[in-house]
Amino acid sequence: MSNKTDDIILLISLARISFLNLTEKLNLLKKLDSYNDLAILSIEDIKNITSRNIRAVWDGRQNLLAARKEAAILEAKKIKYLLYGDEAYPALLKETPNAPFMLFYTGDASCLTGRTVSVVGTRRIAPEAKRAAVQFAYDAACDGCTVVSGLAKGVDGAAHTGAVNARFDSFEDIVSAEGRTAAVLPCGIDTVVPSGHKALAEQIVKTGGCIVSEYVPGTPAENWRFVQRNRIVAALSPATVVIQAPDGSGALITAQYALDYSRDVVFHKAAFSRNAEDVRSLVKSQLEKDFAAGNVSKGKIENTCEKYIEAGAPIIENYKEYCDCMTALPGTYSLKNEQLNLF
């Protein structure tokens, strides 16, 4: 076994420990000479090293066995990775709290080091929102900007499709499009979720973009991992554009992460179309029932588009307005200037 393989197994052994944060993993990495050093640690040893009372089940030997298998998958499937601190690790992601210790990817991750914009929205996409997402991403790619999203059905898929279409058109010399698209997964890098977007994922890689995940191969997509995925989507760009988002949706969780990271949040006019409002009304009604039954939190039901608009979030109609918005005086594209009076 080569030293490089040994190093990868140690990194994966650390990456897969869910109860350790980024700082703790980096500190452990400095203290360990090999993956065997980690495997023989007890949970008490880890508590002493981290100076934290950790309540977790830990079996170092089993963790090592899993890491060996996952390292073999990386090699077999030619999956690459970036380690926190690597020169190629995305700078915007690196500056956020508890950034991923490792970022696994297929394709070309260099697209994450240039200009980026995150595009998010609901799976229950309205026709106007679908057109808006595709066109916004197409225009962004033509402007050399990488479109970041989560590969989900609905707005995410439409945004990736728009950027991919621009790249394919550039191959035919129809347009000039240097921008690409990057999809962030809520599962292991060796799986595409949803499975119906496998062909789209292949197109993303084929057109120079990338598929990324903080999770080791074989990690299933669980509900909490979708939320963690959203934080990475928000972190990879200076701004998040919300195309359509019902109350309490994952897209608005991403918007909140963006604000927490001191990034911009922008809404597309399509979010307030009649069809989009119909979807919001249905979702709101169900949320209120779930809240009354004690099944959802108050924070979820209060996370609405209005919350961001009332705080001054800009509203734009296309990519050009987005670009103008990023350099305009605060409030230029806000609701106070009657951006919604066309609806």
N, C-alpha and C positions, 0 to 999 in steps of 0.2 A: 504494500500500500504506500503510495507516494505521500510526501509531506504535504502537498497541496490537498490531497484527499483528506488527510488527517485534519488539516485546518478547517476544511469545509464541514466535516463532521462535528468538530467542536463548535463552530458557529451555529450550525443547525441545532445542536443540542441546547445551546443557549436561547436561540430564537423561539424554540417551541415551548419554553417555560412561561406559561401564561401568567403566573403569579408574580413575576418579576417585571419591574418597569425598565425603561431604557437605561437610566443611570445605573441601576443595579446590575444589568447585564454587561454594561461597559466596564464597570468596576470588577466584576467577576472575570471578564475576559483578560484583564490586566494581571490578575492573580493566578490564572491557570496556565499550566504549561502544555496540557493535553486534554483530550476529551475524557481520558481515564481519571484525571484529577477531579473532574466534575462528577463523573459517575459514582465515585466512592464517597461523595459528600452526603451527609445525612441532612434532614430538614433542620436539625438543630445547628449544624455547621453553617447552613445557608442563613439562618436567622442571625447567627453571630457575625457573619461577614457583612450582612446588610444592615445590622443593628435595627431590625424590625421584627415585630412579633407576627410571623407569617402563619396563617392557618391554611394549610394545603396538604394534599396527599402527594408524596414525592417518592419515586423509586428511580434512583439514578441509573441503575442497570437497564431497566425497561426503557427509560428515556434514551439511552445510548443505542439500544437495539433499534428503536424507531428512527433515530437520527441516521443511522447507517442505511436503512431502507430508503429514507427520503433523499439522502445524498446520491444513492444509486439512481433514483428517479430523475433527479436533476441532470445527471450525466447522460442517462438514456434518452431523455427528451430534450436535451440541449437547452435546458432552462438556465438562465444566467441570474446573477444577483448583484445587488449593491449593498455594501455595508455602511452603516452610519459612520460618517467621517471620511468615506471615499471621496475623491475629488469629483467624481461623476454623480454623486448622490444629490438629488434636487435641492437646491439652496433654499427654496421657499418651504419645502417640507421639513428641512433640517432645523429651521428656526422655530418650529412649533413644539409645544410641550409634548413629551412622550412620543416623539416621532418613532417610526418603525426601526427596530434594531437592524433588520435586514429587509430589503425590498427585492422580491423575486420577480423576474420578468421574462417575457418572450418578445421578440421584435427588437426595436431600436429605442432604448430609453433616453437617447440624447435629445429626443423631441421634448423632454421634460425640463431641459436646461435653457430653452429659449422662451419666447413669449407664449403664455398660456392663458386660457380662459376656461373656467369650469361652467358647464351647462347642466342644469338639473331640472327635474319635474316629475310629475305623477305617471304611474303606469296607466291610469285611466285617462288617456290623452284625448283631448277634443281635436276636431279636424283643424281648427285654426292654429292650435298649439303645435300640432305635428308639422304643418307647413312652416311655422315660425322657427321651430327647432332645426329643421333641415336647412332652411335658407340661412339662418344665422350662422350655423356651423360651416356651411358651404362658403359663405363670404369671409368668415374668419380664416379658414384654410387658405383661401385665395390671397389673404393679406399676410400669410406666413405665420399665423398663430395656431398653436396646437390646442385642440378642443379636448378637455378632460371631462369624463363622465363615468357612470357606473355600470354600463352595459345592460341595465335592466330594460324590461319592455317599456314601451311608451316613449317619453321624452328622451331618455338616455339613448335608446336605440336610434331614434330619429336624428339626434345630434351626431352620433357616430357615423350614421349613414350620410349625412350632409357633408361631413369632412371627407369621408371615403370617396363620395361622388366627385368632389372637387379634385381629389388626387387622380382619380381615373380620367377625368376630363383633361387634366394637365398632361397626362401621358399621351393623350390624343391631340395635344396642342390646341385644345378648345379654349382653355384658360391657363393662366400661370398660377399654380397653387403649391407653395412650398410648405404650407402648414399641414400638420398631421393630426391624428387623434389618439388618445390614450384612455384605456378602460381600466378601472380599478375594481378588482373582484372582492366579494365578501367570503371567499373560500380559498382553498389551496390553488396554487398557480397551475396545477395540472388538470383543473376542471373548469368548464365554462358554465356559469350560471347567469341567466337561464340557458338550458341546453338548446333551446330554439335559436340562440344567437351564436352558435358555433361557427356558422358560415360567415357571419358578420365579424366575429373575432379573427377569423382567418384573413378577411379582407383588410382589417385594421393593420395586421402585421405585414401583409403583402404590400400595402401602400406606405410603409415606412413608419407606422405608428407602433404602439406597444400595448401589451396586456400586463398589468402589474398586480401584485398582491403582497401583503405582509405575512401571509400564512404559508407554512410549509406544505409540500404536496400531501394530498390526502385529507386536508382539513375540510370538514363539511361546512356548508353555508347554514349557520344558525342565526336566529333573529338578531341577537346582540352584535353579531359580526357585520350585519348590514349597517348598523349605526357606526361601528368603528370604520367601516369602509367609507362612510360619508365624511368622516373627519379628514381622511386622506384626500378625497375629492376636493374639499374646501381648501386644504392646505397647499395643494399643488398649483394654485393660481392666485393672482392678486385680486381677482374678483370672481364672484359666483353669480351667474345669470339664471334666474328662476323663470322658466317658461310657463309653467302651470303648476299650481300647488294647492290642493285642498287643505283645510285646517288639520294640523297635527301630522302632516305628512312627512316622509323621510326627506323630501326636498327642503322643507323648512327647517328640519334638523341640520341639514347641510348649511343652510343660510345662517343659522345660529352659530355653528362652528366657525363660519367665515368671519362673523362679527367678533367672536371670541379671539380670533387670530388677528384682529385689526385689519381685516380685508374688506373690500367693498361688496355690497349685495345690491344687485340690480334686478328689477322685474321687467319682463316683457309684457307689452300690452295684451298679448294673447292670453295672459293669465286672467284677464277680466272680460273676456268675450262671454256672450250669452251661454254658449255651450259649456264653457269652463265654469261659469257661475252655477249652472245646473248641477254639475258634478260636485262642486263645493257644497251646495245645499244638501245634497244627498249624504255626503260624507259627514257634514256637520250634524245632521239629524241623528245619524248612527252614533257619532261621538257623544252627543248629549245623552243618549240612552245608555251607552257604556259607562259614562261618567256617573250617571245616577245610580247605576248598578255597582259602582265601585270598581269597575274593570279597567279604567284608564285614569291617569293622573290629571290634576288641574293644569299642570304645566303643558300637557299635550293639547288639551282643549283650548288653551289660551294662545297656542302658537299658531297664529293666523297671518295671512298676508297683510291685513290691516295693521298689525303690530309693527311691521317693518316700514310700511308706507307712511304711517303716522310719525314714525321716527325720522322720516326724510329719505327713505330709499328711493333712488331714481327709477323712473319708468321710461323704457325705450321701445321703439318700434322695429328697429333693425340693427345690424352690426355697425353701420356708420354712426347711428345715434349713440351706440354703446361707446365707440371710440371717442366721439365728441364729449360724451358724458364723463369719461375718465379724466378729461382735461378742463371741463367746465367748472364754473363756480358752484359751490354747494347749493342745492335747491333748484338749479336750472331745469332739471328734469323730474322734479318732485310733483306730488299730487297738488301741492299748493299752487302750481302753475297750470292747473287744470289739464293735466295730461290724459285724464280719463273722460273728458267731456265729449269724446267721439262715440262713447258707448251708450 
